[in-house]
Amino acid sequence: MRAMLPLFYLLEQGGKYIQYVKYGCELAGIPVGTARRPLLPLSGEEKEAFRRLYDAVKSADLGRLAA
């Protein structure tokens, strides 16, 4: 849970929850498309910040951390 906390903070306080979730699905290889209007797309900076957090969580050995 601790390894995922920064990602949760971004989702909760970023103001673009749906966009981030859809981008996360895309990164995981699940094509879900983009958010529809009136939601605005993520900027390049927002995608990069999310991807850094996503990669950090993905590379963490969550099984070891939970023990």
N, CA, C and O atoms as a Maestro MAE file, in Angstrom:
{
 s_m_m2io_version
 :::
 2.0.0
}

f_m_ct {
 s_m_title
 :::
 protein
 m_atom[268] {
  # First column is atom index #
  i_m_mmod_type
  r_m_x_coord
  r_m_y_coord
  r_m_z_coord
  i_m_residue_number
  s_m_chain_name
  s_m_pdb_residue_name
  s_m_pdb_atom_name
  i_m_atomic_number
  :::
  1 25 0.826 -1.187 0.000 1 A "MET " " N  " 7
  2 3 0.000 0.000 0.000 1 A "MET " " CA " 6
  3 2 0.876 1.259 0.000 1 A "MET " " C  " 6
  4 15 0.579 2.237 -0.685 1 A "MET " " O  " 8
  5 25 1.942 1.214 0.769 2 A "ARG " " N  " 7
  6 3 2.829 2.379 0.861 2 A "ARG " " CA " 6
  7 2 3.442 2.717 -0.500 2 A "ARG " " C  " 6
  8 15 3.592 3.891 -0.841 2 A "ARG " " O  " 8
  9 25 3.793 1.699 -1.269 3 A "ALA " " N  " 7
  10 3 4.390 1.936 -2.584 3 A "ALA " " CA " 6
  11 2 3.387 2.577 -3.540 3 A "ALA " " C  " 6
  12 15 3.785 3.283 -4.466 3 A "ALA " " O  " 8
  13 25 2.101 2.342 -3.330 4 A "MET " " N  " 7
  14 3 1.064 2.854 -4.223 4 A "MET " " CA " 6
  15 2 0.511 4.210 -3.785 4 A "MET " " C  " 6
  16 15 -0.231 4.839 -4.540 4 A "MET " " O  " 8
  17 25 0.852 4.662 -2.606 5 A "LEU " " N  " 7
  18 3 0.297 5.908 -2.070 5 A "LEU " " CA " 6
  19 2 0.496 7.127 -2.962 5 A "LEU " " C  " 6
  20 15 -0.461 7.876 -3.154 5 A "LEU " " O  " 8
  21 25 1.673 7.369 -3.514 6 A "PRO " " N  " 7
  22 3 1.827 8.539 -4.389 6 A "PRO " " CA " 6
  23 2 0.888 8.499 -5.594 6 A "PRO " " C  " 6
  24 15 0.386 9.535 -6.030 6 A "PRO " " O  " 8
  25 25 0.657 7.317 -6.122 7 A "LEU " " N  " 7
  26 3 -0.267 7.170 -7.250 7 A "LEU " " CA " 6
  27 2 -1.691 7.485 -6.802 7 A "LEU " " C  " 6
  28 15 -2.434 8.154 -7.520 7 A "LEU " " O  " 8
  29 25 -2.069 7.013 -5.637 8 A "PHE " " N  " 7
  30 3 -3.407 7.313 -5.103 8 A "PHE " " CA " 6
  31 2 -3.587 8.811 -4.883 8 A "PHE " " C  " 6
  32 15 -4.645 9.360 -5.191 8 A "PHE " " O  " 8
  33 25 -2.571 9.467 -4.358 9 A "TYR " " N  " 7
  34 3 -2.660 10.917 -4.150 9 A "TYR " " CA " 6
  35 2 -2.894 11.648 -5.470 9 A "TYR " " C  " 6
  36 15 -3.720 12.557 -5.548 9 A "TYR " " O  " 8
  37 25 -2.169 11.245 -6.490 10 A "LEU " " N  " 7
  38 3 -2.349 11.879 -7.795 10 A "LEU " " CA " 6
  39 2 -3.769 11.665 -8.319 10 A "LEU " " C  " 6
  40 15 -4.390 12.596 -8.833 10 A "LEU " " O  " 8
  41 25 -4.278 10.451 -8.189 11 A "LEU " " N  " 7
  42 3 -5.629 10.165 -8.662 11 A "LEU " " CA " 6
  43 2 -6.676 10.981 -7.902 11 A "LEU " " C  " 6
  44 15 -7.617 11.498 -8.504 11 A "LEU " " O  " 8
  45 25 -6.517 11.093 -6.615 12 A "GLU " " N  " 7
  46 3 -7.510 11.776 -5.783 12 A "GLU " " CA " 6
  47 2 -7.439 13.289 -5.872 12 A "GLU " " C  " 6
  48 15 -8.468 13.960 -5.786 12 A "GLU " " O  " 8
  49 25 -6.249 13.834 -6.041 13 A "GLN " " N  " 7
  50 3 -6.104 15.281 -5.978 13 A "GLN " " CA " 6
  51 2 -5.742 15.905 -7.321 13 A "GLN " " C  " 6
  52 15 -5.582 17.123 -7.408 13 A "GLN " " O  " 8
  53 25 -5.611 15.107 -8.351 14 A "GLY " " N  " 7
  54 3 -5.213 15.631 -9.645 14 A "GLY " " CA " 6
  55 2 -6.333 16.318 -10.403 14 A "GLY " " C  " 6
  56 15 -6.058 17.101 -11.311 14 A "GLY " " O  " 8
  57 25 -7.600 16.047 -10.057 15 A "GLY " " N  " 7
  58 3 -8.719 16.655 -10.745 15 A "GLY " " CA " 6
  59 2 -9.040 16.005 -12.075 15 A "GLY " " C  " 6
  60 15 -9.953 16.439 -12.776 15 A "GLY " " O  " 8
  61 25 -8.299 14.968 -12.427 16 A "LYS " " N  " 7
  62 3 -8.534 14.286 -13.695 16 A "LYS " " CA " 6
  63 2 -8.542 12.776 -13.470 16 A "LYS " " C  " 6
  64 15 -7.844 12.031 -14.158 16 A "LYS " " O  " 8
  65 25 -9.327 12.347 -12.517 17 A "TYR " " N  " 7
  66 3 -9.364 10.941 -12.108 17 A "TYR " " CA " 6
  67 2 -9.638 10.011 -13.290 17 A "TYR " " C  " 6
  68 15 -8.891 9.058 -13.513 17 A "TYR " " O  " 8
  69 25 -10.694 10.278 -14.041 18 A "ILE " " N  " 7
  70 3 -11.080 9.415 -15.152 18 A "ILE " " CA " 6
  71 2 -9.973 9.366 -16.208 18 A "ILE " " C  " 6
  72 15 -9.644 8.298 -16.722 18 A "ILE " " O  " 8
  73 25 -9.407 10.524 -16.522 19 A "GLN " " N  " 7
  74 3 -8.345 10.560 -17.521 19 A "GLN " " CA " 6
  75 2 -7.138 9.741 -17.089 19 A "GLN " " C  " 6
  76 15 -6.540 9.031 -17.897 19 A "GLN " " O  " 8
  77 25 -6.780 9.842 -15.804 20 A "TYR " " N  " 7
  78 3 -5.639 9.076 -15.298 20 A "TYR " " CA " 6
  79 2 -5.934 7.575 -15.306 20 A "TYR " " C  " 6
  80 15 -5.071 6.776 -15.670 20 A "TYR " " O  " 8
  81 25 -7.127 7.196 -14.915 21 A "VAL " " N  " 7
  82 3 -7.483 5.777 -14.906 21 A "VAL " " CA " 6
  83 2 -7.448 5.214 -16.323 21 A "VAL " " C  " 6
  84 15 -6.931 4.120 -16.549 21 A "VAL " " O  " 8
  85 25 -7.993 5.957 -17.266 22 A "LYS " " N  " 7
  86 3 -7.975 5.495 -18.653 22 A "LYS " " CA " 6
  87 2 -6.546 5.409 -19.189 22 A "LYS " " C  " 6
  88 15 -6.218 4.474 -19.920 22 A "LYS " " O  " 8
  89 25 -5.709 6.356 -18.839 23 A "TYR " " N  " 7
  90 3 -4.310 6.307 -19.266 23 A "TYR " " CA " 6
  91 2 -3.598 5.126 -18.603 23 A "TYR " " C  " 6
  92 15 -2.776 4.466 -19.238 23 A "TYR " " O  " 8
  93 25 -3.902 4.859 -17.351 24 A "GLY " " N  " 7
  94 3 -3.330 3.699 -16.674 24 A "GLY " " CA " 6
  95 2 -3.727 2.398 -17.348 24 A "GLY " " C  " 6
  96 15 -2.911 1.485 -17.471 24 A "GLY " " O  " 8
  97 25 -4.967 2.311 -17.782 25 A "CYS " " N  " 7
  98 3 -5.411 1.126 -18.525 25 A "CYS " " CA " 6
  99 2 -4.620 0.984 -19.820 25 A "CYS " " C  " 6
  100 15 -4.206 -0.115 -20.187 25 A "CYS " " O  " 8
  101 25 -4.417 2.098 -20.502 26 A "GLU " " N  " 7
  102 3 -3.635 2.099 -21.740 26 A "GLU " " CA " 6
  103 2 -2.213 1.603 -21.477 26 A "GLU " " C  " 6
  104 15 -1.689 0.790 -22.239 26 A "GLU " " O  " 8
  105 25 -1.593 2.086 -20.406 27 A "LEU " " N  " 7
  106 3 -0.241 1.646 -20.061 27 A "LEU " " CA " 6
  107 2 -0.203 0.153 -19.730 27 A "LEU " " C  " 6
  108 15 0.804 -0.516 -19.963 27 A "LEU " " O  " 8
  109 25 -1.296 -0.356 -19.191 28 A "ALA " " N  " 7
  110 3 -1.374 -1.769 -18.832 28 A "ALA " " CA " 6
  111 2 -1.737 -2.650 -20.034 28 A "ALA " " C  " 6
  112 15 -1.819 -3.872 -19.914 28 A "ALA " " O  " 8
  113 25 -1.955 -2.014 -21.196 29 A "GLY " " N  " 7
  114 3 -2.267 -2.789 -22.387 29 A "GLY " " CA " 6
  115 2 -3.741 -3.047 -22.599 29 A "GLY " " C  " 6
  116 15 -4.112 -3.912 -23.393 29 A "GLY " " O  " 8
  117 25 -4.585 -2.308 -21.900 30 A "ILE " " N  " 7
  118 3 -6.031 -2.459 -22.039 30 A "ILE " " CA " 6
  119 2 -6.562 -1.223 -22.761 30 A "ILE " " C  " 6
  120 15 -6.640 -0.148 -22.167 30 A "ILE " " O  " 8
  121 25 -6.927 -1.364 -24.030 31 A "PRO " " N  " 7
  122 3 -7.392 -0.192 -24.783 31 A "PRO " " CA " 6
  123 2 -8.814 0.202 -24.370 31 A "PRO " " C  " 6
  124 15 -9.760 -0.551 -24.600 31 A "PRO " " O  " 8
  125 25 -8.958 1.357 -23.773 32 A "VAL " " N  " 7
  126 3 -10.281 1.823 -23.339 32 A "VAL " " CA " 6
  127 2 -10.678 3.146 -23.990 32 A "VAL " " C  " 6
  128 15 -11.793 3.624 -23.781 32 A "VAL " " O  " 8
  129 25 -9.785 3.740 -24.771 33 A "GLY " " N  " 7
  130 3 -10.088 5.006 -25.422 33 A "GLY " " CA " 6
  131 2 -9.854 6.183 -24.487 33 A "GLY " " C  " 6
  132 15 -9.446 6.017 -23.337 33 A "GLY " " O  " 8
  133 25 -10.119 7.363 -25.001 34 A "THR " " N  " 7
  134 3 -9.917 8.578 -24.221 34 A "THR " " CA " 6
  135 2 -11.218 9.004 -23.560 34 A "THR " " C  " 6
  136 15 -12.297 8.536 -23.925 34 A "THR " " O  " 8
  137 25 -11.104 9.887 -22.595 35 A "ALA " " N  " 7
  138 3 -12.290 10.415 -21.917 35 A "ALA " " CA " 6
  139 2 -13.052 11.322 -22.881 35 A "ALA " " C  " 6
  140 15 -12.454 12.041 -23.682 35 A "ALA " " O  " 8
  141 25 -14.376 11.274 -22.790 36 A "ARG " " N  " 7
  142 3 -15.204 12.101 -23.662 36 A "ARG " " CA " 6
  143 2 -15.392 13.484 -23.067 36 A "ARG " " C  " 6
  144 15 -15.198 13.694 -21.870 36 A "ARG " " O  " 8
  145 25 -15.768 14.411 -23.909 37 A "ARG " " N  " 7
  146 3 -16.066 15.764 -23.471 37 A "ARG " " CA " 6
  147 2 -17.179 15.731 -22.449 37 A "ARG " " C  " 6
  148 15 -18.059 14.874 -22.534 37 A "ARG " " O  " 8
  149 25 -17.171 16.618 -21.502 38 A "PRO " " N  " 7
  150 3 -16.398 17.841 -21.370 38 A "PRO " " CA " 6
  151 2 -15.043 17.644 -20.693 38 A "PRO " " C  " 6
  152 15 -14.348 18.624 -20.423 38 A "PRO " " O  " 8
  153 25 -14.651 16.395 -20.413 39 A "LEU " " N  " 7
  154 3 -13.352 16.151 -19.782 39 A "LEU " " CA " 6
  155 2 -12.229 16.449 -20.762 39 A "LEU " " C  " 6
  156 15 -12.292 16.070 -21.931 39 A "LEU " " O  " 8
  157 25 -11.226 17.115 -20.281 40 A "LEU " " N  " 7
  158 3 -10.081 17.475 -21.112 40 A "LEU " " CA " 6
  159 2 -9.025 16.380 -21.044 40 A "LEU " " C  " 6
  160 15 -8.912 15.702 -20.024 40 A "LEU " " O  " 8
  161 25 -8.250 16.194 -22.112 41 A "PRO " " N  " 7
  162 3 -7.203 15.167 -22.094 41 A "PRO " " CA " 6
  163 2 -6.048 15.562 -21.176 41 A "PRO " " C  " 6
  164 15 -5.903 16.723 -20.794 41 A "PRO " " O  " 8
  165 25 -5.246 14.582 -20.838 42 A "LEU " " N  " 7
  166 3 -4.047 14.834 -20.048 42 A "LEU " " CA " 6
  167 2 -3.006 15.522 -20.910 42 A "LEU " " C  " 6
  168 15 -2.883 15.241 -22.102 42 A "LEU " " O  " 8
  169 25 -2.269 16.415 -20.302 43 A "SER " " N  " 7
  170 3 -1.150 17.062 -21.009 43 A "SER " " CA " 6
  171 2 0.035 16.098 -21.023 43 A "SER " " C  " 6
  172 15 0.026 15.073 -20.340 43 A "SER " " O  " 8
  173 25 1.028 16.434 -21.792 44 A "GLY " " N  " 7
  174 3 2.244 15.617 -21.829 44 A "GLY " " CA " 6
  175 2 2.917 15.535 -20.469 44 A "GLY " " C  " 6
  176 15 3.424 14.481 -20.084 44 A "GLY " " O  " 8
  177 25 2.922 16.641 -19.744 45 A "GLU " " N  " 7
  178 3 3.520 16.660 -18.399 45 A "GLU " " CA " 6
  179 2 2.740 15.778 -17.438 45 A "GLU " " C  " 6
  180 15 3.328 15.067 -16.623 45 A "GLU " " O  " 8
  181 25 1.404 15.825 -17.533 46 A "GLU " " N  " 7
  182 3 0.569 14.989 -16.652 46 A "GLU " " CA " 6
  183 2 0.775 13.512 -16.967 46 A "GLU " " C  " 6
  184 15 0.838 12.685 -16.058 46 A "GLU " " O  " 8
  185 25 0.879 13.182 -18.239 47 A "LYS " " N  " 7
  186 3 1.122 11.791 -18.619 47 A "LYS " " CA " 6
  187 2 2.481 11.319 -18.110 47 A "LYS " " C  " 6
  188 15 2.610 10.200 -17.615 47 A "LYS " " O  " 8
  189 25 3.487 12.173 -18.233 48 A "GLU " " N  " 7
  190 3 4.837 11.806 -17.780 48 A "GLU " " CA " 6
  191 2 4.863 11.589 -16.260 48 A "GLU " " C  " 6
  192 15 5.470 10.631 -15.780 48 A "GLU " " O  " 8
  193 25 4.211 12.471 -15.512 49 A "ALA " " N  " 7
  194 3 4.164 12.321 -14.052 49 A "ALA " " CA " 6
  195 2 3.455 11.030 -13.671 49 A "ALA " " C  " 6
  196 15 3.907 10.306 -12.785 49 A "ALA " " O  " 8
  197 25 2.346 10.745 -14.340 50 A "PHE " " N  " 7
  198 3 1.608 9.513 -14.047 50 A "PHE " " CA " 6
  199 2 2.444 8.287 -14.415 50 A "PHE " " C  " 6
  200 15 2.505 7.317 -13.661 50 A "PHE " " O  " 8
  201 25 3.077 8.342 -15.567 51 A "ARG " " N  " 7
  202 3 3.872 7.192 -16.014 51 A "ARG " " CA " 6
  203 2 5.021 6.894 -15.052 51 A "ARG " " C  " 6
  204 15 5.318 5.729 -14.790 51 A "ARG " " O  " 8
  205 25 5.669 7.933 -14.524 52 A "ARG " " N  " 7
  206 3 6.735 7.716 -13.537 52 A "ARG " " CA " 6
  207 2 6.197 6.979 -12.309 52 A "ARG " " C  " 6
  208 15 6.815 6.028 -11.831 52 A "ARG " " O  " 8
  209 25 5.051 7.418 -11.806 53 A "LEU " " N  " 7
  210 3 4.457 6.760 -10.642 53 A "LEU " " CA " 6
  211 2 4.012 5.340 -10.980 53 A "LEU " " C  " 6
  212 15 4.215 4.413 -10.196 53 A "LEU " " O  " 8
  213 25 3.409 5.181 -12.142 54 A "TYR " " N  " 7
  214 3 2.945 3.862 -12.592 54 A "TYR " " CA " 6
  215 2 4.133 2.896 -12.692 54 A "TYR " " C  " 6
  216 15 4.059 1.766 -12.209 54 A "TYR " " O  " 8
  217 25 5.213 3.340 -13.311 55 A "ASP " " N  " 7
  218 3 6.405 2.496 -13.457 55 A "ASP " " CA " 6
  219 2 7.008 2.146 -12.099 55 A "ASP " " C  " 6
  220 15 7.481 1.028 -11.900 55 A "ASP " " O  " 8
  221 25 6.993 3.098 -11.165 56 A "ALA " " N  " 7
  222 3 7.531 2.837 -9.830 56 A "ALA " " CA " 6
  223 2 6.713 1.775 -9.113 56 A "ALA " " C  " 6
  224 15 7.265 0.882 -8.471 56 A "ALA " " O  " 8
  225 25 5.399 1.875 -9.226 57 A "VAL " " N  " 7
  226 3 4.526 0.867 -8.589 57 A "VAL " " CA " 6
  227 2 4.702 -0.483 -9.270 57 A "VAL " " C  " 6
  228 15 4.782 -1.516 -8.606 57 A "VAL " " O  " 8
  229 25 4.760 -0.468 -10.583 58 A "LYS " " N  " 7
  230 3 4.888 -1.714 -11.342 58 A "LYS " " CA " 6
  231 2 6.208 -2.422 -11.025 58 A "LYS " " C  " 6
  232 15 6.254 -3.651 -10.957 58 A "LYS " " O  " 8
  233 25 7.281 -1.647 -10.832 59 A "SER " " N  " 7
  234 3 8.579 -2.261 -10.573 59 A "SER " " CA " 6
  235 2 8.766 -2.655 -9.104 59 A "SER " " C  " 6
  236 15 9.680 -3.413 -8.779 59 A "SER " " O  " 8
  237 25 7.921 -2.154 -8.230 60 A "ALA " " N  " 7
  238 3 8.034 -2.495 -6.797 60 A "ALA " " CA " 6
  239 2 7.631 -3.940 -6.593 60 A "ALA " " C  " 6
  240 15 6.699 -4.434 -7.228 60 A "ALA " " O  " 8
  241 25 8.328 -4.601 -5.715 61 A "ASP " " N  " 7
  242 3 7.981 -5.984 -5.362 61 A "ASP " " CA " 6
  243 2 6.914 -5.906 -4.272 61 A "ASP " " C  " 6
  244 15 7.220 -5.984 -3.082 61 A "ASP " " O  " 8
  245 25 5.655 -5.751 -4.695 62 A "LEU " " N  " 7
  246 3 4.572 -5.508 -3.745 62 A "LEU " " CA " 6
  247 2 4.337 -6.693 -2.830 62 A "LEU " " C  " 6
  248 15 3.899 -6.511 -1.694 62 A "LEU " " O  " 8
  249 25 4.615 -7.900 -3.291 63 A "GLY " " N  " 7
  250 3 4.487 -9.066 -2.426 63 A "GLY " " CA " 6
  251 2 5.478 -9.023 -1.278 63 A "GLY " " C  " 6
  252 15 5.147 -9.369 -0.144 63 A "GLY " " O  " 8
  253 25 6.691 -8.598 -1.582 64 A "ARG " " N  " 7
  254 3 7.721 -8.492 -0.545 64 A "ARG " " CA " 6
  255 2 7.385 -7.365 0.423 64 A "ARG " " C  " 6
  256 15 7.587 -7.490 1.631 64 A "ARG " " O  " 8
  257 25 6.862 -6.245 -0.128 65 A "LEU " " N  " 7
  258 3 6.545 -5.100 0.717 65 A "LEU " " CA " 6
  259 2 5.376 -5.406 1.649 65 A "LEU " " C  " 6
  260 15 5.296 -4.852 2.745 65 A "LEU " " O  " 8
  261 25 4.482 -6.274 1.226 66 A "ALA " " N  " 7
  262 3 3.306 -6.582 2.050 66 A "ALA " " CA " 6
  263 2 3.660 -7.511 3.205 66 A "ALA " " C  " 6
  264 15 2.940 -7.558 4.202 66 A "ALA " " O  " 8
  265 25 4.740 -8.237 3.084 67 A "ALA " " N  " 7
  266 3 5.102 -9.216 4.113 67 A "ALA " " CA " 6
  267 2 5.624 -8.581 5.370 67 A "ALA " " C  " 6
  268 15 5.967 -9.285 6.320 67 A "ALA " " O  " 8
  :::
 }
 m_bond[267] {
  # First column is bond index #
  i_m_from
  i_m_to
  i_m_order
  :::
  1 1 2 1
  2 2 3 1
  3 3 4 2
  4 3 5 1
  5 5 6 1
  6 6 7 1
  7 7 8 2
  8 7 9 1
  9 9 10 1
  10 10 11 1
  11 11 12 2
  12 11 13 1
  13 13 14 1
  14 14 15 1
  15 15 16 2
  16 15 17 1
  17 17 18 1
  18 18 19 1
  19 19 20 2
  20 19 21 1
  21 21 22 1
  22 22 23 1
  23 23 24 2
  24 23 25 1
  25 25 26 1
  26 26 27 1
  27 27 28 2
  28 27 29 1
  29 29 30 1
  30 30 31 1
  31 31 32 2
  32 31 33 1
  33 33 34 1
  34 34 35 1
  35 35 36 2
  36 35 37 1
  37 37 38 1
  38 38 39 1
  39 39 40 2
  40 39 41 1
  41 41 42 1
  42 42 43 1
  43 43 44 2
  44 43 45 1
  45 45 46 1
  46 46 47 1
  47 47 48 2
  48 47 49 1
  49 49 50 1
  50 50 51 1
  51 51 52 2
  52 51 53 1
  53 53 54 1
  54 54 55 1
  55 55 56 2
  56 55 57 1
  57 57 58 1
  58 58 59 1
  59 59 60 2
  60 59 61 1
  61 61 62 1
  62 62 63 1
  63 63 64 2
  64 63 65 1
  65 65 66 1
  66 66 67 1
  67 67 68 2
  68 67 69 1
  69 69 70 1
  70 70 71 1
  71 71 72 2
  72 71 73 1
  73 73 74 1
  74 74 75 1
  75 75 76 2
  76 75 77 1
  77 77 78 1
  78 78 79 1
  79 79 80 2
  80 79 81 1
  81 81 82 1
  82 82 83 1
  83 83 84 2
  84 83 85 1
  85 85 86 1
  86 86 87 1
  87 87 88 2
  88 87 89 1
  89 89 90 1
  90 90 91 1
  91 91 92 2
  92 91 93 1
  93 93 94 1
  94 94 95 1
  95 95 96 2
  96 95 97 1
  97 97 98 1
  98 98 99 1
  99 99 100 2
  100 99 101 1
  101 101 102 1
  102 102 103 1
  103 103 104 2
  104 103 105 1
  105 105 106 1
  106 106 107 1
  107 107 108 2
  108 107 109 1
  109 109 110 1
  110 110 111 1
  111 111 112 2
  112 111 113 1
  113 113 114 1
  114 114 115 1
  115 115 116 2
  116 115 117 1
  117 117 118 1
  118 118 119 1
  119 119 120 2
  120 119 121 1
  121 121 122 1
  122 122 123 1
  123 123 124 2
  124 123 125 1
  125 125 126 1
  126 126 127 1
  127 127 128 2
  128 127 129 1
  129 129 130 1
  130 130 131 1
  131 131 132 2
  132 131 133 1
  133 133 134 1
  134 134 135 1
  135 135 136 2
  136 135 137 1
  137 137 138 1
  138 138 139 1
  139 139 140 2
  140 139 141 1
  141 141 142 1
  142 142 143 1
  143 143 144 2
  144 143 145 1
  145 145 146 1
  146 146 147 1
  147 147 148 2
  148 147 149 1
  149 149 150 1
  150 150 151 1
  151 151 152 2
  152 151 153 1
  153 153 154 1
  154 154 155 1
  155 155 156 2
  156 155 157 1
  157 157 158 1
  158 158 159 1
  159 159 160 2
  160 159 161 1
  161 161 162 1
  162 162 163 1
  163 163 164 2
  164 163 165 1
  165 165 166 1
  166 166 167 1
  167 167 168 2
  168 167 169 1
  169 169 170 1
  170 170 171 1
  171 171 172 2
  172 171 173 1
  173 173 174 1
  174 174 175 1
  175 175 176 2
  176 175 177 1
  177 177 178 1
  178 178 179 1
  179 179 180 2
  180 179 181 1
  181 181 182 1
  182 182 183 1
  183 183 184 2
  184 183 185 1
  185 185 186 1
  186 186 187 1
  187 187 188 2
  188 187 189 1
  189 189 190 1
  190 190 191 1
  191 191 192 2
  192 191 193 1
  193 193 194 1
  194 194 195 1
  195 195 196 2
  196 195 197 1
  197 197 198 1
  198 198 199 1
  199 199 200 2
  200 199 201 1
  201 201 202 1
  202 202 203 1
  203 203 204 2
  204 203 205 1
  205 205 206 1
  206 206 207 1
  207 207 208 2
  208 207 209 1
  209 209 210 1
  210 210 211 1
  211 211 212 2
  212 211 213 1
  213 213 214 1
  214 214 215 1
  215 215 216 2
  216 215 217 1
  217 217 218 1
  218 218 219 1
  219 219 220 2
  220 219 221 1
  221 221 222 1
  222 222 223 1
  223 223 224 2
  224 223 225 1
  225 225 226 1
  226 226 227 1
  227 227 228 2
  228 227 229 1
  229 229 230 1
  230 230 231 1
  231 231 232 2
  232 231 233 1
  233 233 234 1
  234 234 235 1
  235 235 236 2
  236 235 237 1
  237 237 238 1
  238 238 239 1
  239 239 240 2
  240 239 241 1
  241 241 242 1
  242 242 243 1
  243 243 244 2
  244 243 245 1
  245 245 246 1
  246 246 247 1
  247 247 248 2
  248 247 249 1
  249 249 250 1
  250 250 251 1
  251 251 252 2
  252 251 253 1
  253 253 254 1
  254 254 255 1
  255 255 256 2
  256 255 257 1
  257 257 258 1
  258 258 259 1
  259 259 260 2
  260 259 261 1
  261 261 262 1
  262 262 263 1
  263 263 264 2
  264 263 265 1
  265 265 266 1
  266 266 267 1
  267 267 268 2
  :::
 }
}
